[in-house]
Amino acid sequence: MGPLAYPTLDFSAERVLACYAQALVKPDPRFLLIAYESDEMMPLHLFYDFKAPVRNDAMVTSREARGKELTDAFETLREMLAWGALSLFRIDRAPHTCSGSLKGDTPDFLMNLDPVMSSLGFDQPIPTGPFCRLYERPDAVMVCMGTPRAGTGNRRAFDLGGNNPGSLRRILGELASARVVEIQMKKQA
């Protein structure tokens, strides 16, 4: 996966097949191991959950190899990888960032952001669902995330990064004035 590699997750087919061959993971028609977690303190491996189909994909969840307790991560692997790429390569490297939460009137309220963000010159690198939104333009990037099946209701976390604080204030100001979401700020750097 190159620079996007998750330091403790091994997505290789060789490792996944070895986990099944060594009986570290028991075959289960509901779950398919997609990444082995080498962190011994929190060995939460990534699985596709086939009982939670999402937009021609399957939900990404984590659990212990033989565990029952699920921790949902993303609705799709595409969303997880794109969110990770934008977070790692754009937001974490941006000179100015802020984060907080967005609240809307309905569970799929993030789609109401799309026209506002488009009018501000943002593109969406991949299609996303009701728990995730990814927006980017040359000088700024925004990622929004909620955990599927976690009961977060109409609230999603966001991170926004850009070249200057004025741009970030303008983006948040436009979202606030459009009245498509309620914004609660957590931190600004």
N, C-alpha and C positions, 0 to 999 in steps of 0.2 A: 504494500500500500504506500510505499515511499514515505515522504514526510508526513502524510496524514495518518500513518500507522498509530494505532492505539498501543501504548507501550506494554501493557500486560495482556492484551487480547490477541490471540492467534486465530485468524480467519482462514488459514490454509486448509485445503482439502485433506492434505496429508495428516495434519493434527486432528481434524474432526474425525476422520476415519480411524485413526489410532485410538481415539477416546472410545469409540464404539467397539473396536477390536479388543481392547484391554478391559472392557466392561466397566469403564469409569462412568459411562453414561448408558443407561438401560434404554434400548429402543422403545419408543412410545409413539403410537400413531398420531398423538396430538402435538408432540414437540419434536423439532429437528434442531440439533445442535448446529449453530452457525459460527460460533467463536468460543475458543477455550480460554478461560481466565486463569492466568498463572499466579495471581496474587493470592498467597496462602492465607492471608488474614481475612479476606472477603472474596472467596472463590465463587463469584456469581457469573456463571457462564451465560452467553447469549443464545437464545433459542427463538426459532419461529414458533408461534402458537397458531396452529392450523384451525383451532376452534374460534379464532378471532380474525377472520379474513377481512382485509381492508384494501379497497381499490386495486384489485388484481395482485395483491401481495398478502403477506401475513404479518400480524403484529410482532414486533420484536420485544421480547420479555427476557428477564434474567432470573436465574435461580441457581441453587446449588445443583451439582450433577444429578443427584438422586432426590433432591428436595421437592417439596410440594408448594412452598410459598413462592408466589410470583411477584416480581417487581417489574412492572411495565416500563419500558424505556421510550419507545417511539412507535407510532402506528406502522411505519414501514422502514426497511433498511435504507432505502433511498433517502428518506428524511433524516435518518440518523447520520449518514455519511455526509450529506450536504450541510446539515446543521453543524457538524463537527468541522468541516472544511471552512465554512464562513467564520465560525467562532475562533478557530486556531489561526487561520491565515489573514483574517481581516480585523475582527474585533480585538483579539488579544494584541495585535500589532498597531492598532489605531492610537494616535497621540491623545485622543480624548474619547472617553466612554461614559456611559451612564446605564443604569439598569433599574428595573422596577417591575410593576405589574400593570396589566391592562384588565379592565372589567367591562363586559358587555351585557346586553339585554338577553341574548340567547346563547346556547352552547356553541353555535357556529358563528359567533360574532366576528371572528378574525377576518372573514371574507369581506366585512364592511371596511376593512383597512385598505383593501386592494385598490379601489379607485383613487383614494387620497394619496397613497404611496405612488401610484402610477403618475398622478398629476405632478408629483414632486420629482419625477424622473427615475424612479426605481423600477427595476426589473425583478421578476421572480425566476430564479435559476431552474427550479423544478416545480411541478405541481405538488401541492400539499393538501392536507386535510384540515379538520376543525381544530386540531391541537397544535399545529405548527404553521408558521409563516416565515418565509425567508425573502428578504428584500436586499437588493444591492444596486449601487450606482458607483461611479468612479471614486467619489470622495466620502462615501458613507455606506454603512451596512446595518441592517436590523434583523435580528432573529427573535422569534416569539415561540414559546414552548409551553405546553401543558402535558401532564402525564395521563395517557389513556386509562380508563377504568379506575382512576384515583379519587374520583369524587371532587375534582377541583371546580366543578360547576362552570360558571361563566368568567373565570379568572385565568390568565396566562402570564407567565413571566416573560420579560423581554430584556435584551441587551442591545444597545445602540452604540456604534463606534463611528468616528469620523475624523477628518483632518482638522476641524476647528470647532470650538464650543458654540459659536454662532449658528453653524449649520444644524447642530443637534437641537438647539433651542428652537430653531425655526421648524424643524421636522415635528418635534413634540407639540409645538404651538399649533401647527396645521392640524394635527390629529385631534388636539383638544378642541379647536374651534369648529371642526367638522362634526363634533358631537357623536362620533361613531364609537368611542370608547371613553372610559374613565381611566385616567392615568394616575398611578401612585408611584412616586419616585423612591428608590431605595438608596442608591449611591451614585455619585458623580465623580469622575476622575479626569 
